[in-house]
Amino acid sequence: MEKPMNLQFLYKGVMALLQTRPTLNKGNKMKWLLLLALFTVVGATRAPVVHAWTWDDDEVGTNDELDIQVAGYRKRVEQGISLQERLVLLDRLIKLYKVRNRNAKPLEDERAQVLADEQAVQNVSAASRQKAQTLFQQAFEMVKEGKYKQADDAFLESERLNSADKSVTDLRQKMDAVVAILPQAPSAETASGDLIRKGVMQFMQNEPSKSLNFLLYAQQKDGNDKTIPDLVDLVKRTFPNESSEILDARLNLIDQKLQKALEKIYSGEYLVAAKECQEVLDLEPENPLALTRLGSVYYAMGQVKQAREYWKQALEQDPKNDVLKSFMSQTAAEADRAPAQALTYKVQKGDTLMTIAERIYKNQNSWKKLYEANKAYMKNPYQLTVGQVLVLPPGAVSAP
């Protein structure tokens, strides 16, 4: 039996020769002959392999890799990738094709089509967002009108068109809960219809205290409407840290707030008293007792001219009130010398504490003074709601 050749020994010998200077001359022909012998022997011990070697072998290998990369790109497209990802991959492939002098036009044409598709998607997305915003605004108008089921449908469609806006999702979920109780608000002409609409609107605007004021008063105005207690429970469940202070079940909400305002006037807590009166006027804008006591708050603060404005409005609602007539008579001369100052401010669209402070105090940094006076009624100094009533600390000058 033929003894196997010691290839390791032969390999070491050849490599030792090759480690000398590889100048091609007569003196080192033997090195190349030995190297050829090594590969010949190795080839004889293996299955024959056909391999054509050229000086361009590196380039051919890279081109093969490009084909593999293109195949991988096609597979990823089939599996589903974004248009932006396709553009990134195509840019890379086109660059590699050009480096290797391969025809990149098919890839460039594909990139142009993908870019056109992406632009079309962006146009559709912009149109969808615009439509979603329009539906969002329409939904709020429907809430104001008491069309809760229609508003819910509009919020749902707005959410579908712009699912990234989580505020729409939050409103849609709240509207879902309202619709489960009351798909349509009672007529505004009913005893509780307008109050329910205002209460639901405040609920949607994240004003639970005001919402409870309207709904509890609606419940007291119409005890037969079984949906109102469910709406009250919904607000309390959604905002568990909020509640409306019911001091005595025998008194309605208006009476309780007027009583509290009177107590605060006597104790010198004028800003709290002003807020209680203002909340009564939110529920009953022409309540003569609330107007009278709000005038008294201003008078106690030395704001005689503003006090007379409210007393005048109260007299229009109660022209036979001799006490008010006496107040007006006694303070006529005094009012001419007193500056008019406001104790409350109703938030307008676009207002922040800083802009209000600039308007009232002529100094944006005074927003902290406003916050300190209202923090018992505010969760976040950076979130104001249109219609929200703020009390103004002493020294504030009324806005024109």
Secondary structure, DSSP 8 states (H G I E B T S, - for coil): ------HHHHHHHHHHHHTS----SGGGHHHHHHHHHHHHHHHHTS--------TTHHHHHHHHHHHHHHHHHHHHHHH---HHHHHHHHHHHHHHHHHTT---HHHHHHHHHHHHHHHHHHHHHHHHHHHHHHHHHHHHHHHHTT-HHHHHHHHHHHHHHTTT-HHHHHHHHHHHHHHHH-SS---TTSTTHHHHHHHHHHHHTT-HHHHHHHHHHHHHH-TT-THHHHHHHHHHHHSTT-------TTS-HHHHHHHHHHHHHHTT-HHHHHHHHHHHHHH-TT-HHHHHHHHHHHHHTT-HHHHHHHHHHHHHH-TT-HHHHHHHHHTHHHHHHS----SEEE--TT--HHHHHHHHHS-GGGHHHHHHHHGGG-S-TT---TT-EEE--TT-----
